[in-house]
C-alpha cells in the first residue's frame, strides 16, 4: 500500500496512427500532438498542432467536465 495521495491525480495519453496517407490522432489530458512540416519550396520547418489539450484551466474543458458530473 502506498502513502501517495491520489485523490487529485490524473492521466495523459497521446496516440497517432498513420494508415496509408491518413493520420489519426487522439489525446486525453494535458498532452498535445504536433507534427513537423517541411515547406518543400523554402526548406523551412514549422510545427502543425494536431490536437488540443484537455486541461481544466481552459473554460471549455472545465464546462465539459462539469456537464458530465466531474469536478474541477
Buried (B, 14 or more C-beta within 10 A) or exposed (E): EEEEEEEEEEEEEBEEEEEEEEEEBEBBEBBBBEEEEEEEEEEEEEEEEBBEBBBBEEEEBBEBBEEEEEEE
